Amino acid sequence: MSTQERCCADNHPMNSGDLPVAIGKAAQASGVSAKMVRHYESLGLLGEVGRTDSGYRQYTSSDVHTLRFIKRARNLGFSMVEITELVGLWRDRGRASAHVKQIAQQHVDELQARIEAMQAMQRTLQNLLRHCHGDDRPDCPILDDLAGNDPP
């Protein structure tokens, strides 16, 4: 692939002769909506984006690659604060990978805590469902629990 850069979605190779591109093409190539491209730009994640004489944004292959990086990080559940830090580390070729690993480990730990909390919620709801007759009677242990009342 000497004349092409694989900076885009799997079915959207961008030929280096096609660059720079307008926001619509950058969005399509990265799989990020144009609205989000503008948002990420406003957060400073793309650096200085070029403009045409008439003011239209022009995105390079590097910008599209960064957008794909951001999209992948978002899909993995990283916060925008974490993504900002990760993009900075990604661009810093002199950075230590230990810092990147620390951010990822912290994220995994937070995900694990959320998973455990959700599993606890699931167990509580399953228990309430087991105690609810689901018939025509007005007694409802689910509503009693939500109201903070002890079930009968």
C-alpha positions as CSV (number, residue, x, y, z in Angstrom):
1,M,0.0,0.0,0.0
2,S,2.6,2.5,-1.0
3,T,0.3,5.3,-2.2
4,Q,-2.4,4.8,0.4
5,E,-2.6,5.5,4.1
6,R,-4.9,3.3,6.1
7,C,-6.1,6.1,8.4
8,C,-9.7,5.5,7.9
9,A,-12.5,2.9,8.5
10,D,-11.9,-0.5,7.0
11,N,-13.9,0.2,3.9
12,H,-12.7,3.8,3.6
13,P,-9.1,4.0,2.6
14,M,-8.0,7.5,1.9
15,N,-5.6,8.1,-0.9
16,S,-2.9,10.6,0.1
17,G,-3.9,12.5,-3.0
18,D,-7.4,13.0,-1.4
19,L,-6.0,15.0,1.5
20,P,-6.8,17.3,3.1
21,V,-10.5,16.6,3.2
22,A,-13.6,18.5,4.3
23,I,-15.3,17.6,7.6
24,G,-17.9,15.3,6.0
25,K,-15.2,13.1,4.4
26,A,-13.2,13.1,7.6
27,A,-16.2,12.2,9.6
28,Q,-17.1,9.4,7.2
29,A,-13.5,8.1,7.1
30,S,-13.2,8.1,10.9
31,G,-16.6,6.8,11.8
32,V,-17.2,9.9,13.9
33,S,-20.1,12.3,13.2
34,A,-19.3,15.8,11.9
35,K,-20.8,17.2,15.1
36,M,-18.4,15.2,17.2
37,V,-15.5,16.1,14.9
38,R,-16.2,19.8,15.7
39,H,-16.6,19.0,19.4
40,Y,-13.2,17.2,19.6
41,E,-11.6,20.0,17.7
42,S,-13.1,22.5,20.2
43,L,-11.5,20.5,23.0
44,G,-8.1,20.8,21.3
45,L,-7.8,17.1,20.5
46,L,-7.0,17.7,16.9
47,G,-4.6,20.5,17.2
48,E,-4.7,23.3,14.6
49,V,-7.1,22.3,11.8
50,G,-6.4,24.0,8.5
51,R,-9.0,26.0,6.7
52,T,-9.7,27.0,3.1
53,D,-9.7,30.6,2.0
54,S,-13.5,30.5,2.5
55,G,-13.2,29.2,6.0
56,Y,-14.0,25.5,5.5
57,R,-12.2,23.0,7.8
58,Q,-9.6,20.8,6.1
59,Y,-8.5,17.6,7.8
60,T,-5.3,15.7,7.2
61,S,-4.7,11.9,7.5
62,S,-3.2,12.6,10.9
63,D,-6.5,14.3,12.0
64,V,-8.5,11.3,10.7
65,H,-6.2,8.9,12.5
66,T,-6.6,10.9,15.7
67,L,-10.4,10.8,15.3
68,R,-10.2,7.0,15.0
69,F,-8.1,6.9,18.1
70,I,-10.7,8.9,20.0
71,K,-13.5,6.8,18.7
72,R,-11.8,3.6,19.8
73,A,-11.1,5.1,23.2
74,R,-14.7,6.2,23.6
75,N,-15.9,2.7,22.6
76,L,-13.7,1.3,25.4
77,G,-15.5,3.7,27.8
78,F,-12.7,6.1,28.5
79,S,-13.8,9.5,29.7
80,M,-13.0,12.6,27.7
81,V,-10.5,13.7,30.4
82,E,-8.8,10.3,30.0
83,I,-8.9,10.5,26.2
84,T,-7.4,13.9,26.3
85,E,-4.5,12.5,28.4
86,L,-4.2,9.4,26.2
87,V,-4.1,11.5,23.0
88,G,-1.3,13.6,24.5
89,L,0.6,10.5,25.5
90,W,0.1,8.9,22.1
91,R,1.5,12.0,20.4
92,D,4.5,12.1,22.8
93,R,6.9,9.5,21.4
94,G,9.2,10.0,24.5
95,R,6.5,9.0,27.0
96,A,6.8,6.1,29.3
97,S,4.3,3.3,28.6
98,A,4.0,2.9,32.4
99,H,1.8,6.1,32.5
100,V,-0.5,4.7,29.7
101,K,-0.8,1.4,31.6
102,Q,-1.6,3.3,34.8
103,I,-4.5,5.1,33.0
104,A,-5.8,1.8,31.5
105,Q,-5.5,0.0,34.8
106,Q,-7.4,2.7,36.6
107,H,-10.1,2.5,33.9
108,V,-10.3,-1.3,34.3
109,D,-10.6,-0.9,38.1
110,E,-13.5,1.6,37.6
111,L,-15.2,-0.7,35.2
112,Q,-14.9,-3.6,37.6
113,A,-16.4,-1.5,40.4
114,R,-19.3,-0.6,38.1
115,I,-19.8,-4.2,37.1
116,E,-19.9,-5.3,40.7
117,A,-22.4,-2.5,41.5
118,M,-24.6,-3.5,38.6
119,Q,-24.5,-7.2,39.6
120,A,-25.5,-6.2,43.1
121,M,-28.5,-4.3,41.6
122,Q,-29.4,-7.3,39.5
123,R,-29.3,-9.6,42.5
124,T,-31.5,-7.2,44.5
125,L,-34.0,-6.9,41.7
126,Q,-34.1,-10.7,41.1
127,N,-34.8,-11.2,44.8
128,L,-37.6,-8.7,44.7
129,L,-39.0,-10.3,41.7
130,R,-39.0,-13.7,43.4
131,H,-41.0,-12.2,46.3
132,C,-43.5,-10.4,44.1
133,H,-46.7,-12.4,43.3
134,G,-47.4,-10.4,40.2
135,D,-51.2,-10.9,40.7
136,D,-54.2,-8.7,41.4
137,R,-53.3,-8.1,45.0
138,P,-52.1,-4.6,45.9
139,D,-49.2,-5.9,48.0
140,C,-45.9,-5.3,46.1
141,P,-42.5,-6.0,47.7
142,I,-40.9,-4.1,44.8
143,L,-42.7,-0.9,45.5
144,D,-42.3,-1.4,49.3
145,D,-38.5,-1.7,48.8
146,L,-38.3,1.4,46.5
147,A,-40.3,3.3,49.1
148,G,-37.9,2.2,51.9
149,N,-40.5,0.1,53.6
150,D,-39.8,-3.3,55.0
151,P,-41.6,-6.0,53.0
152,P,-44.3,-7.8,55.0
